[in-house]
Amino acid sequence: PPGVGKTYVILTMAACIAAGDSRFWIVEQRPVVFVNLERSRASVMYRMRRLSDALGINPAGLAFVHGRDVAFPQMLPKLREIQRRATQTVFIVDSLSRIGIGSLNKDDVAREDMAMLNSLGSTWVAIGHTPRADNDHIVGSMMFDAAADLTVGVKSEQTPGRLAVALQVTKANDVAFPPKEYLRFSFDMDGVTSVSRGESNDVPNLELGSRL
């Protein structure tokens, strides 16, 4: 659902891949392009600056393409040109619900959305939202789940000044299911101040299926 920390998690992933920083996940350094379809440029860039300072890294290989009011098909030529120049680019898309070629409930729309992402010819990661009535799947056609090689459920618990996040792989093609992982984000009035690994006993309510 909205507000569980998906964007902070995915920005952390983007920064770590771009900087070759394996403190949370084992990564190989790659150029990363964050395709922002959800928020204003100012909002995303401010979050990224705060997060980079909190992590203490300079993700020089991280670039942004902003298209809050632009349909994704119009952005594809630019993204494909980026991939042509740097074939190992990782594309991160925020989010599936804003790709914008029709109702997400239609199988043909979902297949076309996935085809557009696959046409980039690179590794891609996309944020998906869950429907109000079912927190176990991405909103819309089952074709989104079918097309994904790896899906990760996100649960979170928020207390004043802290966001605890649990990440659990829910589908894995060709790899073993890893154990659940935990992150903790701390905040002050200006934004995020630190990111660290969490433990299950730090966030016991997440084991109760509070939000997925």
C-alpha positions, -999 to 999 in steps of 0.1 A, spaced: 0 0 0 10 37 -2 32 49 26 50 17 36 85 29 26 88 15 -10 104 46 -24 130 48 4 138 11 0 142 14 -38 163 46 -36 186 28 -11 189 0 -36 196 24 -65 223 43 -45 240 11 -34 241 -4 -69 254 28 -84 281 31 -57 289 -6 -55 281 -6 -18 272 -41 -5 264 -32 31 227 -43 27 228 -65 -4 256 -80 -24 258 -59 -55 280 -53 -85 285 -17 -94 264 -7 -123 250 26 -138 214 31 -125 186 52 -140 157 60 -117 126 67 -138 104 90 -117 68 88 -128 52 95 -94 66 126 -78 80 161 -86 116 163 -95 123 185 -64 108 159 -41 127 130 -54 160 148 -56 157 161 -21 150 126 -8 180 113 -27 203 140 -13 192 133 22 195 96 17 230 98 2 241 119 32 226 93 56 243 65 38 276 84 35 280 76 -1 282 94 -34 262 74 -60 279 91 -90 265 64 -113 229 72 -105 209 93 -129 173 104 -129 147 107 -157 116 126 -145 83 122 -162 55 128 -137 31 140 -164 46 121 -194 33 87 -206 59 60 -204 59 52 -241 70 87 -248 100 82 -226 111 49 -241 133 63 -269 154 83 -244 157 52 -221 167 30 -250 193 54 -260 207 54 -225 208 16 -225 225 16 -259 253 38 -246 256 18 -213 243 -18 -218 245 -28 -182 223 0 -169 198 -9 -142 164 8 -147 142 15 -117 107 26 -124 84 43 -98 58 31 -105 39 5 -126 6 23 -119 18 54 -137 31 37 -169 -1 50 -185 -13 29 -214 -47 18 -200 -64 -1 -172 -40 -22 -151 -68 -48 -148 -66 -57 -185 -43 -86 -194 -33 -70 -227 -23 -38 -210 -2 -56 -184 15 -76 -212 23 -44 -231 36 -27 -199 60 -57 -193 70 -57 -230 80 -20 -228 101 -27 -198 117 -58 -213 124 -38 -245 150 -18 -226 172 -49 -228 185 -44 -192 177 -53 -157 147 -34 -145 130 -30 -111 95 -15 -108 75 -5 -77 40 -19 -77 11 -11 -54 -14 -35 -39 -52 -33 -42 -72 -22 -12 -89 -56 -8 -58 -79 -13 -24 -71 1 -7 -102 -14 -5 -92 -51 3 -62 -73 -28 -43 -83 -42 -52 -117 -38 -82 -140 -21 -114 -128 2 -109 -158 23 -85 -137 31 -113 -113 36 -138 -141 61 -116 -159 83 -109 -129 114 -130 -122 115 -118 -86 89 -101 -65 94 -87 -30 66 -79 -5 71 -49 18 58 -46 53 64 -16 75 58 -2 110 61 35 117 68 51 150 78 87 157 112 93 140 115 58 127 103 36 99 110 -2 102 107 -22 70 106 -59 63 113 -73 29 102 -108 19 107 -124 -15 73 -138 -26 84 -152 -61 118 -163 -72 127 -177 -106 159 -196 -109 172 -187 -74 166 -199 -39 142 -179 -17 163 -157 6 154 -151 43 133 -121 52 154 -89 56 149 -58 77 158 -21 73 154 8 97 151 44 86 154 72 111 141 107 104 142 142 118 120 172 107 141 176 75 140 140 63 159 108 66 190 108 89 202 72 89 196 38 74 206 5 91 199 -32 91 171 -42 114 163 -75 132 130 -93 136 130 -87 173 133 -50 167 100 -49 148 79 -77 163 46 -63 149 58 -69 114 56 -106 120 18 -102 125 11 -94 89 5 -58 97 10 -45 62 22 -62 31 
